[in-house]
Amino acid sequence: MYNFTEEQLMIKELAHRIAIEKIKPVREKYDHEGIFPSDIVEELAKSDLFRVFVPAEYDGMVENGLGITNMCIVTEELSKVCGGIALAFAGTGLGIFPILLFGTDDQKKKYFPQIASGKKLAAFGLTEPNAGSDAAAIQTTARKDGVHYILNGSKVFITNGGEADIYTILALTNPEKGARGASMFIVEKGMPGFEFGKKEDKMGIRGSATAELIFNDCKVPAENLLGKKGAGFLMAMRTFDISRPGVAAQALGIAEGALEETLKYAHQRHQFGKSIISNQGIQWMLADMATEIEAAKSLIYDVAGMADSGMTKNIGHFSAMAKMFASDVAMKVTTDAVQIFGGYGYMREYPVEKMMRDAKITQIYEGTNQIQRNIIGTYLAKLAGKLSKE
C-alpha cells in the first residue's frame, strides 16, 4: 500500500486505533466547547507518535528521510475522526520543520528530544494582521542587542498558539530589505516579553488552539537564530514545501471520514421502500467521492516520498498541487456528504456537518489554494520558457 514499510503500517494501525478508541468518543465535546485536547496529546505522546517525524539520533524514529510520509500517515488517520484534534500533532510537525531543515546540531539536540517525547508541542509563526497571502509583508522586527535579539510585533491565527512551548518565528532583522531582510528564530514560551493574545473562536477545527502571539521587547538568545541571518523568508517557503503534504493529509483524512459516514448512512437510510444507496444518482455521487479521494491520496504520498528521498529543493509545485487538490476534494466530498444525508446532514447530531466545517480551512491555511495555483502557474511558465527553446 503506497510502498509503506512494515513500520509505517504499524504506525498507521496505531494512529487508527487511537482515533477510534480515544478521539471519536470525545470529538463532539471538543468541537462544541472549542477546547484544546490535552488528554489526547498525552495519549499520542504515550504511544510515541510524536517520534515519527523526529530523526533517530534525537530520540525519534526516522532513520531515513525527513519523516514526511510518517507525518502524513498519522495526520490522515487522526483526521478521519477529527481534523481539529489532529492539528495538535500536525501543527507540531510544522513548528519543528524549520529546525529540521536549517537547525544546528546543538539546536536539534536541545529541542527534538522534548518534541519526540511529546512533553512539548511546537508551532510556526508567520501570519500577521497585514501579512497573510502576502507573507513578505510581515512587520515583526528583531533587533540585535548584545547576546540577544529583541523581537517586537505580533502573529495571528497561529495553530497550537498558547499550547506549544517551542515556536519558530519569522521576523525582520533588516526591515529596509523587506523579505530579504527576514530571519527566523526559535522562541520559547516564557521568554521575557513573549505573551499570548486573543484565542480565536473558529467555524471549524474547534478542537485546535488558534491564538495570537505578542512580542513586546521579547528577549531571544542570539544562539536561537535559525539558519543564516536574512534567509528567513526562503527558509519559510522551503518549510511549506515539506509541510503542505501534511495539510493535504489532513484534508484527505477528513474526506475519507466523511465518505465512510456517508456509506454507512446511505446503506441504512431507506426512502421509497429501498436503501438510498441503491439509487443510481447516489451511487454516482459516491463513486466520484471515492475516486477523487484515491487520486488525492496517490498524489499526497507521491510528494511525501519525494520529500523523504531528498528532493526538498524541487518539490514546491508538487507540494502545492497536493495541498490544493486534496483540500478541494475535501470540501467537495464533505459538501456532497451533507447533501446525501439531507436534512440530517445539516444537524450537529451527525458528524458530516462538522467535517464540512473542518474541511474549509484546508483550502485557506499554509497558503490559500489561489496561492497554490500561483506557485504551480509560475513553475509552468518557467517550464514553457525552457520548452520553447528546445
Helices and strands as residue ranges (DSSP letters): H 6-18, I 19-23, H 27-33, H 38-46, G 49-53, G 56-58, H 68-81, H 87-102, H 105-116, E 122-125, G 135-137, E 141-145, E 148-159, E 166-172, G 175-181, E 182-188, E 194-199, E 210-221, G 222-224, E 225-226, H 232-268, E 270-271, E 274-275, G 276-278, H 280-308, H 316-341, G 342-346, H 351-360, G 361-363, H 369-388
